[in-house]
Amino acid sequence: MAASKIQTFGNGTPYIPAGGWASLFAWLIDFVVFVLGFAFAFVAFVIVDQSRPETQQISDGGAVIIALVLLFAVPLVYGLWFRNGRALGGACTGTRLVRNRDGGRIGAKGPWAMLVRTILLPLLVAAVVTGGGLGPGGEPARTSIDVARTRRLQEEGYPLTPRDPSQV
């Protein structure tokens, strides 16, 4: 294993970061799931609304409000399955989103992390490309790791880890 690929969390635990392509494909898969979930929910709303009498149907303005609510609700609901840092994208690419501080799982912040990945991350990329920046300190709070290679690295004892490697 090339030592140049090894990085450490804030607490000194070593890990192997996920490759750029793996991270991109994980995000792309999660984004496609979000788009499909949004489309399914909106179409279901339209079908239910059309089945009601015309006098009780929701106005166009109401439909826009429901679409905006779904824009944020769908990633939050998808994120409920993301609490261990592994949604469908991570499972397909062998990556996991973990905390930079200690490599721990993201836990209850999974819905928020999915909202960030599907809605806010594309906006952040657009801001960076157009001259914006990251937040204070310039460092993100989470990173993606290569699960299998990090586990192998920690099982080999490189170097002694301050926490239990089975948590990865």
C-alpha positions as CSV (number, residue, x, y, z in Angstrom):
1,M,0.0,0.0,0.0
2,A,1.5,3.3,-1.0
3,A,2.2,5.4,2.1
4,S,1.4,8.6,0.1
5,K,-2.3,7.6,0.1
6,I,-2.5,7.3,3.9
7,Q,-4.0,10.2,5.7
8,T,-5.0,10.7,9.4
9,F,-8.2,11.9,11.1
10,G,-8.0,14.6,13.6
11,N,-7.4,12.1,16.4
12,G,-4.4,10.5,14.5
13,T,-6.2,7.4,13.2
14,P,-5.0,6.5,9.7
15,Y,-7.3,6.0,6.8
16,I,-7.2,5.6,3.0
17,P,-9.3,8.3,1.3
18,A,-11.8,7.2,-1.3
19,G,-10.6,7.9,-4.8
20,G,-12.0,10.8,-6.8
21,W,-13.9,8.5,-9.2
22,A,-15.4,6.4,-6.4
23,S,-16.5,9.6,-4.6
24,L,-18.0,11.1,-7.8
25,F,-19.9,7.9,-8.6
26,A,-21.2,7.5,-5.0
27,W,-22.5,11.1,-5.2
28,L,-23.9,10.5,-8.6
29,I,-25.8,7.4,-7.5
30,D,-27.2,9.2,-4.5
31,F,-28.2,12.2,-6.6
32,V,-30.0,9.9,-9.1
33,V,-31.8,8.3,-6.2
34,F,-32.8,11.7,-4.9
35,V,-34.0,12.8,-8.4
36,L,-36.0,9.6,-8.8
37,G,-37.5,10.0,-5.3
38,F,-38.4,13.6,-5.9
39,A,-40.0,12.7,-9.3
40,F,-41.9,9.8,-7.8
41,A,-43.2,11.9,-4.9
42,F,-44.2,14.8,-7.1
43,V,-46.0,12.5,-9.7
44,A,-47.8,10.8,-6.8
45,F,-48.9,14.2,-5.5
46,V,-50.2,15.2,-9.0
47,I,-52.1,11.9,-9.4
48,V,-53.7,12.3,-6.0
49,D,-54.5,15.9,-6.7
50,Q,-56.1,15.1,-10.1
51,S,-58.3,12.5,-8.5
52,R,-60.0,15.1,-6.4
53,P,-62.9,17.2,-7.6
54,E,-61.7,20.3,-9.6
55,T,-63.0,22.7,-6.9
56,Q,-60.7,21.0,-4.3
57,Q,-57.6,20.7,-6.4
58,I,-54.4,22.6,-5.3
59,S,-53.5,25.7,-7.2
60,D,-50.4,26.1,-9.3
61,G,-48.8,28.2,-6.5
62,G,-49.6,25.4,-4.0
63,A,-48.0,22.8,-6.3
64,V,-44.8,25.0,-6.4
65,I,-44.7,25.1,-2.6
66,I,-45.1,21.3,-2.4
67,A,-42.3,20.9,-5.0
68,L,-40.1,23.1,-2.8
69,V,-41.0,21.1,0.3
70,L,-40.2,17.9,-1.5
71,L,-36.9,19.3,-2.7
72,F,-35.7,19.3,0.9
73,A,-37.9,16.5,2.3
74,V,-36.7,13.8,-0.1
75,P,-33.0,14.0,0.7
76,L,-33.8,14.1,4.5
77,V,-35.9,11.0,4.2
78,Y,-33.3,9.2,2.1
79,G,-30.7,10.3,4.7
80,L,-32.5,8.3,7.4
81,W,-30.9,5.2,5.8
82,F,-27.6,7.1,5.6
83,R,-26.8,7.2,9.4
84,N,-24.0,4.6,9.1
85,G,-22.4,6.7,6.4
86,R,-23.4,4.3,3.6
87,A,-26.3,5.0,1.4
88,L,-26.8,3.3,-1.9
89,G,-23.9,5.2,-3.6
90,G,-21.5,4.3,-0.9
91,A,-22.6,0.6,-0.9
92,C,-22.1,0.4,-4.7
93,T,-18.7,2.1,-4.6
94,G,-17.2,0.6,-1.4
95,T,-17.0,4.0,0.3
96,R,-18.4,5.5,3.5
97,L,-18.8,9.1,4.6
98,V,-17.2,9.5,8.1
99,R,-16.4,12.4,10.4
100,N,-13.0,14.0,9.8
101,R,-12.5,14.5,13.5
102,D,-12.2,10.8,14.4
103,G,-13.4,8.6,11.5
104,G,-16.6,7.8,13.3
105,R,-19.9,7.2,11.6
106,I,-22.1,10.2,11.0
107,G,-25.1,8.8,13.0
108,A,-28.1,11.0,13.5
109,K,-26.7,13.7,11.1
110,G,-27.2,11.3,8.2
111,P,-30.3,13.1,6.9
112,W,-28.5,16.4,7.1
113,A,-25.5,14.9,5.3
114,M,-27.7,13.6,2.5
115,L,-29.3,17.0,2.1
116,V,-25.8,18.5,1.9
117,R,-24.7,15.9,-0.7
118,T,-27.7,16.2,-3.0
119,I,-28.7,19.9,-2.7
120,L,-26.1,22.0,-1.0
121,L,-22.9,20.3,-2.4
122,P,-23.8,21.2,-6.0
123,L,-24.4,24.7,-4.9
124,L,-21.1,24.8,-3.1
125,V,-19.3,23.5,-6.2
126,A,-20.9,26.2,-8.2
127,A,-19.8,28.8,-5.7
128,V,-16.2,27.5,-5.6
129,V,-16.0,27.4,-9.4
130,T,-17.4,30.9,-9.6
131,G,-14.9,32.3,-7.0
132,G,-16.6,31.5,-3.7
133,G,-14.8,29.5,-1.0
134,L,-15.3,26.9,1.8
135,G,-16.3,27.9,5.3
136,P,-14.2,29.1,8.2
137,G,-10.9,27.1,8.3
138,G,-11.5,26.0,4.7
139,E,-11.9,22.3,5.7
140,P,-15.0,20.2,5.4
141,A,-16.3,18.4,8.4
142,R,-16.6,15.0,6.7
143,T,-14.7,12.9,4.2
144,S,-15.2,9.7,2.2
145,I,-13.0,6.7,2.9
146,D,-12.2,3.5,1.1
147,V,-13.7,1.0,3.6
148,A,-11.9,-2.2,2.6
149,R,-8.4,-0.6,2.3
150,T,-8.8,1.4,5.5
151,R,-9.8,-1.7,7.4
152,R,-6.9,-3.6,6.0
153,L,-4.5,-0.7,6.9
154,Q,-5.8,-0.7,10.5
155,E,-5.7,-4.5,10.8
156,E,-2.0,-4.3,9.7
157,G,-1.5,-2.0,12.7
158,Y,-0.3,1.0,10.7
159,P,0.3,2.8,13.1
160,L,-1.4,1.9,16.4
161,T,-4.9,3.5,16.3
162,P,-6.3,5.3,19.2
163,R,-9.8,3.7,18.7
164,D,-11.3,0.4,17.7
165,P,-10.8,-0.3,14.0
166,S,-14.0,-2.3,13.9
167,Q,-15.9,1.0,13.9
168,V,-14.8,1.7,10.3
